[in-house]
Amino acid sequence: MAVPEAVALVDLALKAVTAYDRPDLAPRLRQTRTRLSDPVVRVLVVGEFKQGKSQLVNALVNAAVCPVDDDIATAVPTLVRFGEETSVTLVREIAGTDGAVAEKAERTVVGLDELADHVSEGGNPGNRAGLTRAEVTLPRKLLQSGLALVDTPGVGGLGSAHGAATMSALPTADAVLLVSDASQEYTAPELEFLQAARKLCPNVACVVTKTDLYPHWRRIVELDEGHLRTAGIDARLLPVSSALRLHAARTQDLDLIAESGFQALTSFLLRKVVSAADDLDRRSTSQDVLVTCQALESTMRAELMSQNDPEKAGQLARELESARSRVDGLRQRSARWQTTLNDGVADLIADIDYDLRDRLRAVSRDAEQLLEDADPADIWEQFAEWFHKQVAHAVAQNFVWTTERARWLAEQVADHFAEAVDVTLPELRVAGGSVAGLVDPLDMPADEKFGVGQKLFVGARGGYGGMLMLGLASTVAGFALLNPVSVGAGLLFGAKTVRDEKKRMKQRRQAESKNAVRRHIDEVTFQVGKDSRDNLRRIQRDLRDHFTTVADELSDALKESVSAAQTALKDDASRQKRVADLEAELKRVSGLAERARALAAAAGAEASA
């Protein structure tokens, strides 16, 4: 559930704006209340193929929810969250005509024993059912705090299309657990993924699994810690054994629970992930309530000053009107923050498009060189796997850069906005989305058949010409048409014709394969480029709407202050009563502001603990 004190504070602030007849301040508080009512803390469990991700999730919730077997690989993301009853729901989001995800997804409830048939590679190869995810609810205390574990697909590893989709989901996650078993030290793709994850997600931890299977797991942990230090990655490393944890849960063996290493992992999830999300809720709620209190106080203080010194009411009203004019200027298209936002997004779109094309062109050049050096028919399976990984890696790196640049732009806009108005701004969180377009896999072009029959036919055709040519020439010397020379020439010409035909067919395969690569690159560029532009435009609209709303709130607050300053009272008795009422109301609003500051201070104290 959400932080109770934050919810109570927002409810009290909503009552205050209603009591003081300030409906213009209510929308921000209602948005805050809505955000607090959905306190899901998403933790992505990622890693290479068959590293123990699904078993780790099962051990954390002490239930066999994610299918696990030697020949089973996860093909569809599985989200495990709290629920009063155990349930499984398959979610299929259908894209609209404009490529956007439909607001209402198709949801199908199935039994827990049927989950493997839908989310595993064996039951749903290549996710041919088109599922977006599976949602599992469990009545577990660990999940009751809002924690939601996401078991990501391991098919193809971190460099596959699934890996690119996982990368695109990182900005929306509260934490990431990179899972790698104790059989070997970290690989280059794992370290590269960690470096990207650190840029996109606030909390990243490394989990070394299967310590019960490998006696040398401590040495692997030491090597992994060395790799993390060398790469400059600040991430906690947690060795665990899911098998020991599940066995200990069945036998209630406390020693085995401690040996499994899961106490440190659950402590990290609750204290560093869930608590961090709670701290963010406290800070953002505190800021929103403080902005509301400042608006209420400014109106009350303006009226109080006018009541205490009516002669200065006109001067105060003029000063407030001037301040309101400055705030109204923030809503104009010529405002500095608007210019920074519009120009920044335009430049960012151009830079991101160039970066994507440059990365994909490099992949295309390497792919064409490989096809030029070998026969596509001999290497196609390995080539296609390599090619898809390279394309997915290029898309993922482009997405990382897009997110970093978008956040930088948001900070620049916030700085320029804050230069004109002294206002506390909420933390800006750039929402990420999937940038991987729906691109068909690379298919090998149709190949011509060149079996024994075709070789004999081609060879006979070429041999007949060679034999006839030399046979006719030899008749001038008195030899017969068919003689050893003409027959030998026919065999030589036939063999050469077969070789030339095989060379021609190979060159044709190479040309068609290169064209297939270019078409695939063009399709990826089109789809991913569009998704990136849409994502940046969405960020632009979100930032524009956010700052415009802040400016509107400030303008309305100043308008109320001007109106209050211009209020004239008829007699001293009513004026004194109004002054007393205003002082009491200011005291109540100040008390509300103090509660908001205390909430933020509590968040800071927990973060430093």
C-alpha positions as CSV (number, residue, x, y, z in Angstrom):
1,M,0.0,0.0,0.0
2,A,1.0,3.6,-0.4
3,V,2.8,5.6,2.4
4,P,-0.1,6.2,4.8
5,E,1.2,9.6,6.0
6,A,1.5,10.8,2.4
7,V,-2.1,9.8,1.6
8,A,-3.4,11.4,4.7
9,L,-1.5,14.6,3.9
10,V,-2.9,14.8,0.4
11,D,-6.5,14.2,1.7
12,L,-6.0,17.0,4.2
13,A,-4.8,19.4,1.5
14,L,-7.8,18.5,-0.7
15,K,-10.1,19.4,2.2
16,A,-8.2,22.7,2.6
17,V,-8.5,23.8,-1.0
18,T,-12.2,22.9,-0.9
19,A,-12.8,24.9,2.4
20,Y,-10.9,27.9,1.1
21,D,-12.8,27.8,-2.3
22,R,-9.7,27.2,-4.4
23,P,-10.8,24.6,-7.0
24,D,-7.9,25.6,-9.2
25,L,-5.5,23.9,-6.8
26,A,-7.3,20.6,-6.7
27,P,-6.2,18.9,-10.0
28,R,-2.5,18.7,-8.9
29,L,-3.5,17.1,-5.6
30,R,-5.9,14.7,-7.3
31,Q,-3.1,13.6,-9.6
32,T,-0.9,13.0,-6.6
33,R,-3.7,11.0,-4.9
34,T,-4.1,8.9,-8.0
35,R,-0.3,8.2,-8.1
36,L,-0.3,7.2,-4.5
37,S,-3.2,4.8,-5.1
38,D,-1.1,2.7,-7.5
39,P,2.1,2.1,-5.5
40,V,3.5,-0.8,-7.7
41,V,7.3,-1.1,-7.4
42,R,8.5,-2.9,-10.6
43,V,11.6,-5.1,-10.4
44,L,12.9,-6.5,-13.7
45,V,14.7,-9.9,-13.4
46,V,17.0,-10.0,-16.4
47,G,19.8,-12.2,-17.6
48,E,21.1,-14.5,-20.3
49,F,19.5,-17.8,-21.3
50,K,19.1,-20.5,-18.6
51,Q,20.7,-18.5,-15.7
52,G,18.0,-19.2,-13.2
53,K,15.8,-16.1,-13.5
54,S,12.4,-18.0,-13.2
55,Q,13.6,-20.1,-10.4
56,L,14.8,-17.0,-8.6
57,V,11.3,-15.5,-8.8
58,N,9.8,-18.7,-7.6
59,A,12.1,-18.8,-4.6
60,L,11.4,-15.1,-3.7
61,V,7.6,-15.7,-3.6
62,N,7.9,-19.4,-2.4
63,A,5.6,-20.6,-5.1
64,A,6.1,-22.4,-8.5
65,V,4.6,-19.6,-10.6
66,C,7.2,-19.3,-13.4
67,P,7.8,-22.5,-15.4
68,V,11.3,-24.1,-14.8
69,D,12.9,-27.0,-16.5
70,D,16.1,-27.9,-18.3
71,D,14.4,-27.6,-21.7
72,I,12.1,-24.7,-20.9
73,A,12.9,-21.0,-21.8
74,T,10.7,-18.1,-20.9
75,A,9.3,-16.4,-24.1
76,V,6.7,-14.0,-22.6
77,P,7.3,-11.6,-19.6
78,T,5.6,-12.7,-16.4
79,L,4.6,-10.2,-13.8
80,V,4.1,-11.5,-10.3
81,R,2.3,-9.1,-7.8
82,F,0.2,-9.2,-4.7
83,G,-3.4,-10.4,-4.8
84,E,-5.8,-11.7,-2.2
85,E,-6.1,-14.9,-4.3
86,T,-3.9,-16.8,-6.7
87,S,-4.7,-16.0,-10.3
88,V,-3.2,-15.9,-13.8
89,T,-4.2,-13.4,-16.5
90,L,-2.8,-13.4,-20.1
91,V,-2.6,-9.9,-21.5
92,R,-2.6,-9.1,-25.2
93,E,-2.3,-5.5,-26.2
94,I,-3.4,-4.8,-29.8
95,A,-1.8,-2.0,-31.7
96,G,-4.1,0.5,-33.4
97,T,-3.9,1.8,-36.9
98,D,-1.4,4.5,-36.0
99,G,0.8,2.0,-34.2
100,A,-0.2,3.1,-30.7
101,V,-1.1,0.5,-28.1
102,A,-4.8,0.1,-27.6
103,E,-6.1,1.5,-24.3
104,K,-8.1,-1.7,-23.6
105,A,-6.0,-4.8,-23.7
106,E,-7.4,-8.3,-24.2
107,R,-7.2,-10.2,-20.9
108,T,-7.8,-13.9,-20.5
109,V,-7.9,-15.7,-17.2
110,V,-6.3,-19.2,-17.1
111,G,-5.2,-21.7,-14.5
112,L,-1.8,-21.6,-12.8
113,D,-1.1,-25.1,-14.2
114,E,-1.6,-23.7,-17.8
115,L,0.9,-20.8,-17.5
116,A,3.8,-22.8,-19.0
117,D,1.7,-23.5,-22.1
118,H,1.6,-19.7,-22.8
119,V,4.8,-18.1,-21.5
120,S,7.4,-20.8,-22.3
121,E,9.3,-21.3,-25.6
122,G,8.0,-24.9,-25.7
123,G,4.3,-24.0,-25.3
124,N,4.4,-20.7,-27.2
125,P,7.4,-20.8,-29.5
126,G,8.5,-17.3,-30.7
127,N,5.4,-16.0,-28.8
128,R,3.3,-16.9,-31.8
129,A,0.2,-16.2,-29.6
130,G,1.2,-12.5,-29.6
131,L,1.0,-12.1,-25.8
132,T,2.3,-8.9,-24.2
133,R,2.7,-10.4,-20.7
134,A,1.3,-12.7,-18.1
135,E,0.1,-11.4,-14.8
136,V,0.2,-13.6,-11.7
137,T,-1.2,-12.5,-8.4
138,L,-0.2,-14.2,-5.1
139,P,-1.1,-13.6,-1.4
140,R,2.5,-13.1,-0.2
141,K,3.7,-10.8,2.4
142,L,6.8,-9.8,0.4
143,L,4.5,-8.6,-2.4
144,Q,2.0,-6.8,-0.1
145,S,4.3,-3.8,0.1
146,G,3.7,-3.1,-3.6
147,L,6.6,-5.1,-5.0
148,A,6.1,-6.6,-8.4
149,L,8.6,-9.0,-9.9
150,V,8.9,-9.3,-13.7
151,D,10.5,-12.5,-15.1
152,T,11.8,-11.4,-18.5
153,P,12.3,-13.7,-21.5
154,G,15.8,-15.3,-21.8
155,V,15.4,-16.5,-25.3
156,G,18.4,-15.2,-27.3
157,G,20.0,-13.6,-24.4
158,L,20.7,-9.9,-23.6
159,G,21.7,-9.2,-27.2
160,S,18.5,-10.5,-28.8
161,A,15.3,-8.7,-29.7
162,H,14.0,-9.8,-26.3
163,G,17.0,-8.0,-24.8
164,A,16.2,-4.9,-26.7
165,A,12.6,-5.0,-25.4
166,T,13.9,-5.4,-21.9
167,M,16.2,-2.5,-22.4
168,S,13.3,-0.3,-23.5
169,A,11.4,-1.2,-20.3
170,L,14.2,-0.1,-18.0
171,P,13.2,3.5,-17.5
172,T,9.8,2.4,-16.2
173,A,11.4,0.0,-13.7
174,D,12.2,0.8,-10.1
175,A,15.0,-1.8,-9.9
176,V,16.8,-4.3,-12.0
177,L,18.2,-7.7,-10.9
178,L,20.8,-9.0,-13.3
179,V,20.9,-12.8,-12.9
180,S,24.0,-14.8,-13.7
181,D,24.8,-18.3,-12.5
182,A,28.0,-19.3,-10.7
183,S,29.3,-21.5,-13.6
184,Q,31.3,-18.6,-15.1
185,E,32.3,-15.0,-14.5
186,Y,30.6,-12.1,-16.2
187,T,30.6,-12.0,-20.0
188,A,31.0,-8.8,-22.1
189,P,27.3,-8.6,-23.0
190,E,26.3,-8.8,-19.3
191,L,28.7,-6.0,-18.3
192,E,27.6,-3.9,-21.2
193,F,24.0,-4.4,-20.2
194,L,24.8,-3.4,-16.6
195,Q,26.4,-0.2,-17.8
196,A,23.3,0.7,-19.8
197,A,21.0,-0.3,-17.0
198,R,22.8,2.0,-14.6
199,K,22.0,4.9,-16.9
200,L,18.3,4.1,-17.2
201,C,17.3,2.7,-13.8
202,P,18.1,4.0,-10.2
203,N,18.6,0.6,-8.6
204,V,20.6,-2.2,-10.1
205,A,21.8,-5.3,-8.2
206,C,23.6,-8.4,-9.4
207,V,22.5,-11.9,-8.3
208,V,24.8,-14.9,-8.7
209,T,22.6,-18.0,-8.7
210,K,23.1,-21.8,-8.4
211,T,25.7,-21.5,-5.7
212,D,24.6,-25.0,-4.5
213,L,25.7,-26.5,-7.8
214,Y,29.2,-25.0,-8.1
215,P,31.7,-25.4,-5.3
216,H,33.9,-22.6,-6.7
217,W,31.1,-20.0,-6.6
218,R,33.1,-17.8,-4.1
219,R,35.9,-17.5,-6.7
220,I,33.3,-16.5,-9.4
221,V,31.9,-13.9,-7.0
222,E,35.4,-12.4,-6.5
223,L,36.0,-12.3,-10.2
224,D,32.6,-10.7,-10.8
225,E,33.3,-8.1,-8.2
226,G,36.6,-7.3,-9.9
227,H,34.9,-6.9,-13.3
228,L,32.3,-4.5,-11.8
229,R,35.1,-2.4,-10.2
230,T,37.1,-2.4,-13.5
231,A,34.0,-1.3,-15.4
232,G,33.1,1.4,-12.9
233,I,29.7,-0.2,-12.1
234,D,28.5,0.5,-8.6
235,A,26.1,-2.4,-8.0
236,R,25.6,-4.8,-5.1
237,L,26.4,-8.4,-5.7
238,L,24.3,-11.1,-4.0
239,P,25.1,-14.8,-4.2
240,V,22.0,-17.1,-3.7
241,S,20.7,-20.6,-4.1
242,S,17.1,-20.8,-5.2
243,A,17.0,-24.6,-4.7
244,L,18.2,-24.2,-1.1
245,R,15.6,-21.4,-0.4
246,L,12.7,-23.5,-1.7
247,H,13.9,-26.6,0.2
248,A,14.3,-24.6,3.4
249,A,10.8,-23.1,3.0
250,R,9.4,-26.6,2.8
251,T,11.3,-27.9,5.8
252,Q,11.3,-24.6,7.8
253,D,15.1,-25.0,8.2
254,L,16.4,-21.6,9.4
255,D,20.0,-22.5,8.8
256,L,19.3,-23.4,5.2
257,I,17.4,-20.2,4.7
258,A,20.5,-18.3,5.9
259,E,22.8,-20.3,3.7
260,S,20.6,-19.7,0.7
261,G,21.5,-16.0,0.7
262,F,17.9,-14.9,0.2
263,Q,17.8,-12.9,3.4
264,A,20.3,-10.3,1.9
265,L,18.3,-10.3,-1.3
266,T,14.9,-9.7,0.3
267,S,16.5,-7.1,2.5
268,F,17.8,-5.3,-0.6
269,L,14.4,-5.4,-2.2
270,L,12.5,-4.1,0.8
271,R,15.0,-1.5,2.2
272,K,16.7,-0.2,-1.0
273,V,13.9,-0.7,-3.6
274,V,10.5,-0.5,-1.9
275,S,11.7,2.1,0.7
276,A,13.3,4.2,-2.1
277,A,9.9,4.2,-3.9
278,D,8.2,5.2,-0.6
279,D,10.8,8.0,-0.2
280,L,10.1,9.3,-3.7
281,D,6.3,9.3,-2.9
282,R,7.1,11.3,0.3
283,R,9.2,13.8,-1.5
284,S,6.9,14.4,-4.4
285,T,3.8,14.5,-2.2
286,S,5.6,17.0,0.1
287,Q,6.5,19.2,-2.9
288,D,2.9,19.2,-4.3
289,V,1.4,20.0,-0.9
290,L,4.0,22.8,-0.3
291,V,3.1,24.4,-3.7
292,T,-0.6,24.3,-2.7
293,C,0.2,25.9,0.7
294,Q,2.3,28.6,-0.9
295,A,-0.6,29.5,-3.2
296,L,-3.1,29.6,-0.3
297,E,-0.6,31.6,1.9
298,S,0.1,34.2,-0.8
299,T,-3.6,35.0,-1.2
300,M,-4.2,35.2,2.6
301,R,-1.1,37.3,3.2
302,A,-2.1,39.7,0.5
303,E,-5.5,40.2,2.0
304,L,-4.0,40.4,5.5
305,M,-1.6,43.1,4.4
306,S,-4.5,45.0,2.8
307,Q,-6.6,44.7,6.0
308,N,-3.8,45.8,8.3
309,D,-2.8,48.7,6.0
310,P,-5.5,49.7,3.6
311,E,-3.5,52.6,2.2
312,K,-0.9,50.2,0.8
313,A,-3.5,47.9,-0.7
314,G,-3.3,49.6,-4.1
315,Q,0.5,49.4,-4.3
316,L,0.4,45.7,-3.2
317,A,-2.2,45.0,-5.9
318,R,-0.1,46.6,-8.5
319,E,3.0,44.6,-7.5
320,L,1.0,41.4,-7.5
321,E,-0.4,42.2,-10.9
322,S,3.1,42.8,-12.2
323,A,4.2,39.4,-10.9
324,R,1.1,37.8,-12.5
325,S,2.1,39.4,-15.9
326,R,5.5,37.8,-15.6
327,V,4.0,34.5,-14.9
328,D,1.6,34.8,-17.8
329,G,4.6,35.4,-20.0
330,L,5.7,31.9,-19.1
331,R,2.7,30.5,-20.9
332,Q,3.5,32.3,-24.2
333,R,5.2,30.4,-27.0
334,S,8.0,32.9,-26.9
335,A,9.0,32.0,-23.3
336,R,12.5,30.9,-22.9
337,W,11.6,27.5,-21.6
338,Q,9.2,26.9,-24.5
339,T,12.0,27.9,-27.0
340,T,14.5,25.6,-25.3
341,L,12.0,22.7,-25.3
342,N,10.9,23.1,-28.9
343,D,14.4,23.6,-30.3
344,G,15.8,20.9,-28.0
345,V,13.3,18.3,-29.2
346,A,13.9,19.2,-32.9
347,D,17.7,18.9,-32.5
348,L,17.2,15.7,-30.4
349,I,15.1,14.1,-33.1
350,A,17.7,14.8,-35.8
351,D,20.6,13.6,-33.6
352,I,18.8,10.4,-32.6
353,D,17.8,9.6,-36.2
354,Y,21.4,10.2,-37.3
355,D,22.7,8.0,-34.5
356,L,20.3,5.2,-35.4
357,R,21.1,5.3,-39.1
358,D,24.9,5.4,-38.4
359,R,24.7,2.4,-36.1
360,L,22.6,0.4,-38.5
361,R,24.7,1.3,-41.5
362,A,27.7,-0.1,-39.6
363,V,25.8,-3.3,-39.0
364,S,24.8,-3.4,-42.7
365,R,28.4,-3.0,-43.9
366,D,29.6,-5.8,-41.7
367,A,26.8,-8.0,-42.7
368,E,27.4,-7.4,-46.4
369,Q,31.1,-8.1,-46.0
370,L,30.3,-11.5,-44.3
371,L,27.9,-12.4,-47.1
372,E,30.6,-11.4,-49.7
373,D,33.2,-13.6,-48.1
374,A,31.1,-16.8,-47.8
375,D,28.2,-18.6,-49.4
376,P,24.9,-17.5,-47.7
377,A,23.5,-21.0,-48.1
378,D,26.4,-22.4,-45.9
379,I,26.3,-19.7,-43.1
380,W,22.7,-18.4,-43.1
381,E,21.5,-19.8,-39.8
382,Q,24.6,-18.5,-37.9
383,F,24.5,-15.3,-39.9
384,A,20.8,-14.5,-39.2
385,E,21.4,-15.0,-35.4
386,W,24.4,-12.8,-35.4
387,F,22.6,-10.2,-37.6
388,H,19.6,-10.0,-35.3
389,K,21.8,-9.6,-32.3
390,Q,23.7,-6.8,-33.9
391,V,20.5,-5.0,-34.9
392,A,19.0,-5.4,-31.5
393,H,22.2,-4.1,-29.9
394,A,22.2,-1.0,-32.1
395,V,18.6,-0.3,-31.3
396,A,19.1,-0.8,-27.6
397,Q,22.2,1.6,-27.5
398,N,20.2,4.2,-29.5
399,F,17.4,3.9,-27.0
400,V,19.8,4.4,-24.1
401,W,21.2,7.5,-25.7
402,T,17.7,8.8,-26.5
403,T,16.7,8.5,-22.8
404,E,19.8,10.1,-21.5
405,R,19.5,13.1,-23.9
406,A,15.8,13.4,-23.2
407,R,16.4,13.6,-19.4
408,W,19.2,16.2,-20.0
409,L,16.8,18.3,-22.1
410,A,14.1,18.1,-19.4
411,E,16.6,19.4,-16.8
412,Q,17.5,22.3,-19.1
413,V,13.9,23.2,-19.5
414,A,13.3,23.0,-15.8
415,D,16.3,25.2,-15.1
416,H,15.0,27.9,-17.5
417,F,11.5,27.8,-16.1
418,A,12.8,28.1,-12.6
419,E,14.9,31.2,-13.6
420,A,11.7,33.2,-14.1
421,V,9.6,32.0,-11.2
422,D,10.7,31.0,-7.7
423,V,8.8,27.7,-7.4
424,T,9.6,24.3,-6.1
425,L,9.6,21.9,-9.1
426,P,8.8,18.2,-8.8
427,E,11.3,15.6,-9.9
428,L,11.1,15.0,-13.6
429,R,11.0,11.4,-14.6
430,V,11.2,10.8,-18.3
431,A,8.9,7.9,-19.1
432,G,10.4,5.2,-21.4
433,G,8.6,3.0,-23.8
434,S,9.3,0.2,-26.3
435,V,11.3,1.4,-29.2
436,A,11.5,-1.9,-30.9
437,G,9.1,-1.8,-33.9
438,L,7.2,-4.8,-35.1
439,V,9.8,-6.0,-37.7
440,D,9.6,-9.3,-39.4
441,P,12.7,-11.5,-38.9
442,L,15.3,-11.7,-41.7
443,D,14.4,-14.6,-44.1
444,M,16.8,-16.2,-46.5
445,P,15.9,-15.5,-50.1
446,A,14.5,-18.4,-52.1
447,D,17.4,-20.6,-53.4
448,E,17.5,-22.3,-56.8
449,K,17.8,-26.1,-56.7
450,F,21.0,-27.5,-58.2
451,G,20.9,-31.2,-57.6
452,V,22.5,-34.0,-59.5
453,G,20.0,-33.9,-62.3
454,Q,20.5,-30.1,-62.9
455,K,24.3,-30.6,-62.8
456,L,24.1,-33.3,-65.5
457,F,21.8,-31.2,-67.6
458,V,24.0,-28.1,-67.4
459,G,27.2,-30.1,-67.9
460,A,25.7,-31.9,-70.9
461,R,24.7,-28.6,-72.5
462,G,28.1,-27.1,-72.0
463,G,30.0,-30.3,-73.0
464,Y,27.9,-30.7,-76.2
465,G,28.9,-27.2,-77.4
466,G,32.6,-27.9,-76.6
467,M,32.6,-31.3,-78.2
468,L,30.8,-30.1,-81.3
469,M,33.2,-27.1,-81.7
470,L,36.4,-29.1,-81.5
471,G,34.8,-32.1,-83.4
472,L,34.0,-29.9,-86.4
473,A,37.5,-28.4,-86.3
474,S,39.1,-31.8,-86.2
475,T,37.2,-33.0,-89.2
476,V,39.3,-30.6,-91.3
477,A,42.3,-32.7,-90.3
478,G,40.5,-35.9,-91.4
479,F,39.4,-37.0,-88.0
480,A,35.9,-38.2,-87.1
481,L,33.5,-35.9,-85.3
482,L,33.7,-38.0,-82.2
483,N,37.3,-38.5,-81.3
484,P,39.3,-38.5,-78.1
485,V,40.1,-34.8,-78.5
486,S,36.5,-33.7,-79.0
487,V,35.2,-35.9,-76.2
488,G,37.9,-34.6,-73.8
489,A,37.0,-31.0,-74.8
490,G,33.4,-31.8,-74.2
491,L,34.2,-33.1,-70.7
492,L,36.3,-30.0,-69.9
493,F,33.6,-27.6,-71.2
494,G,30.9,-29.4,-69.3
495,A,32.8,-29.2,-66.0
496,K,33.5,-25.5,-66.6
497,T,29.9,-24.8,-67.3
498,V,28.9,-26.5,-64.1
499,R,31.4,-24.4,-62.1
500,D,30.3,-21.2,-63.8
501,E,26.7,-22.0,-63.0
502,K,27.5,-22.7,-59.4
503,K,29.4,-19.4,-59.2
504,R,26.5,-17.6,-60.8
505,M,24.0,-19.1,-58.4
506,K,26.3,-18.2,-55.4
507,Q,26.6,-14.6,-56.6
508,R,22.9,-14.4,-57.0
509,R,22.4,-15.7,-53.5
510,Q,24.9,-13.2,-52.2
511,A,23.1,-10.3,-54.1
512,E,19.6,-11.4,-52.9
513,S,20.9,-11.9,-49.3
514,K,22.4,-8.4,-49.3
515,N,19.2,-7.0,-50.6
516,A,17.3,-8.8,-47.8
517,V,19.7,-7.3,-45.3
518,R,19.2,-3.8,-46.7
519,R,15.4,-4.2,-46.7
520,H,15.5,-5.4,-43.1
521,I,17.7,-2.4,-42.1
522,D,15.3,0.0,-43.8
523,E,12.3,-1.5,-42.0
524,V,14.1,-1.3,-38.7
525,T,15.1,2.3,-39.4
526,F,11.6,3.2,-40.3
527,Q,9.9,1.5,-37.3
528,V,12.4,2.4,-34.6
529,G,12.8,5.9,-36.0
530,K,9.1,6.5,-35.8
531,D,8.8,5.0,-32.3
532,S,11.7,7.2,-31.2
533,R,10.2,10.4,-32.7
534,D,6.8,9.5,-31.1
535,N,8.4,9.0,-27.8
536,L,10.3,12.3,-28.0
537,R,7.1,14.1,-29.1
538,R,5.3,12.6,-26.1
539,I,8.0,13.8,-23.8
540,Q,7.7,17.2,-25.4
541,R,4.0,17.3,-24.8
542,D,4.3,16.0,-21.2
543,L,6.9,18.7,-20.3
544,R,5.0,21.4,-22.1
545,D,1.7,20.5,-20.3
546,H,3.5,20.1,-16.9
547,F,5.1,23.6,-17.0
548,T,2.1,25.2,-18.5
549,T,0.0,23.8,-15.7
550,V,2.4,25.1,-13.1
551,A,2.3,28.6,-14.7
552,D,-1.5,28.4,-14.8
553,E,-1.6,27.5,-11.1
554,L,0.7,30.4,-10.3
555,S,-1.3,32.8,-12.4
556,D,-4.5,31.8,-10.7
557,A,-2.9,32.1,-7.3
558,L,-1.7,35.6,-8.1
559,K,-5.1,36.6,-9.5
560,E,-6.7,35.6,-6.2
561,S,-4.1,37.5,-4.3
562,V,-4.7,40.6,-6.4
563,S,-8.5,40.3,-5.8
564,A,-7.9,39.9,-2.1
565,A,-5.6,42.9,-2.0
566,Q,-8.3,45.0,-3.6
567,T,-10.9,44.0,-1.1
568,A,-12.2,47.1,0.8
569,L,-14.0,46.7,4.2
570,K,-16.7,49.0,5.3
571,D,-15.9,49.3,9.0
572,D,-13.2,48.6,11.5
573,A,-15.1,46.0,13.4
574,S,-15.5,43.7,10.4
575,R,-11.9,44.4,9.5
576,Q,-10.6,43.3,12.8
577,K,-12.7,40.1,12.7
578,R,-11.4,39.4,9.2
579,V,-7.8,40.0,10.3
580,A,-8.3,37.5,13.2
581,D,-9.8,34.9,10.7
582,L,-7.0,35.4,8.3
583,E,-4.3,34.9,11.0
584,A,-6.0,31.7,12.2
585,E,-6.3,30.4,8.6
586,L,-2.7,31.2,7.9
587,K,-1.7,29.3,11.1
588,R,-3.6,26.3,9.8
589,V,-2.0,26.4,6.4
590,S,1.4,26.9,8.0
591,G,0.7,23.7,10.0
592,L,-0.1,21.9,6.8
593,A,3.1,23.1,5.2
594,E,5.1,22.0,8.3
595,R,3.6,18.5,8.0
596,A,4.7,18.5,4.3
597,R,8.2,19.5,5.2
598,A,8.3,16.8,8.0
599,L,7.3,14.2,5.4
600,A,10.2,15.2,3.1
601,A,12.6,15.2,6.1
602,A,11.4,11.7,7.0
603,A,12.2,10.5,3.5
604,G,15.7,12.0,3.7
605,A,16.3,10.4,7.1
606,E,15.3,7.0,5.8
607,A,17.5,7.4,2.7
608,S,20.6,8.2,4.8
609,A,19.9,5.4,7.3
